[in-house]
Amino acid sequence: MRDAPVPEPDVRFSLANERTLLAYQRTAIGLIAAAVAVVHFLDREAFALTLAAILLLSGGVAAVGGYQRYRAAESAIREGRPLPAGQTPVLITLGLVLCLVVAVAYVVVTAG
């Protein structure tokens, strides 16, 4: 006896998942570009280098985490399971809040 073929999921779900991956990748590119701009335009002191490092790390988290999210969601879509929760948005948000703190410290120190 042959197993019934597994139906393909609605293509709209897979395409939405791909768009989400591309949004994560655009975010990663923007964060990495911001890190390059910080190093290029600001003095290479501890604040600027710290800010650039946090931006680079956040960009890496967005790129890798977005891909992991894509794979997990695609698997869940194909298996008919609920979408798993991910930590990537939380990690990116924490990185950006840390960037905000460092940027405020940079402005306060250089303006005074």
N, C-alpha and C positions, 0 to 999 in steps of 0.2 A: 504494500500500500504506500502510495506516495504522499508526502506532506503537502498540504496546500501551500501555494506560493504566498509569501509574505507581501501584502500590498505595499506599493510605494506610498510614502507619505505625501500629503498635499504639497506640491512644489512651492507654494507660497511660503510655507514654513521654512523650507530649506533656503529659499532666497532671502527671507528676512534674517535668518541666521547668518548668511554670508554678508549681508549689509551691516549687521552688528559687528562682525569680524573686521570689516573695512573701517568702521567707525573707530574701533580700538586701534587699528593700524594708523589711521590719520592722527589720532590723539598721540600715539607714540612718536610719530614723525614731528609733530608740533612741539612736544616736550624736548626732544633731542635738538631740534633747531633752536629752541629757546636757550638750551644749555650752551650751544655754540655761540649764540649772540651774547650771552652774559660774559663768556670768556673773552670774546672779541671786543666788546664795547666797554666793559668795566675794568677797573684796575685789577690786576691779578693778586688781590689780597685775600685773606682767609674767608671773608664774607662771600665774595664773588665766587671763589672756587668751591665753597660749601654749597652755595646756591646751584651752581652748575652741576655738581655731583648729585645733588638731590633730584634735579631735573632729569639728568641722565638715568638715574636709577628708576625714577617714575616712568620714564619712557620705556625702559626695559621691562618693567612690570606690566605696562600696558600692552606691549607687543607680545610677550610670552603668555601673560594671563588671558589676553584676548583670544589667542590661538587655542589655549587649553579650554576656555569657555566654549569656543566654536565646536571643538571636538566632542566635549561632553554634551552640549545641546544637540548636536547632530545625532549622536548615539541615542539620546533620549527620544528624539523625534522619531527615529526609525524603529525604536523598540516600543513606542507608545507609552513611555514613562513620563512622569512630570519632569519639567526642567530642573536641573540641580541648581542650588544656590552657589554663588561664587564669591570669592574674597577679593577679586581684582578691583572692583569699584571702591571698596573700602580702603585698600592699600593705596590706590591712586589718590583718593581724597586725603588720606593721611600725609602722603608725600606733598601734595599741594598746600595743605595747611602748614606743614613744616617749611615749605618754600616761602609762604607768606610771612612766617615768623622771622626767617633769615632776611628776607627783603626789607621788612620793617626795621630790623636791627641795622641793616646796611644804610638805610636812608637816615635813621637817627644819628648814627655815628658819622657819616660823611657830611650831613647837613650842619652838624654842630661844630 
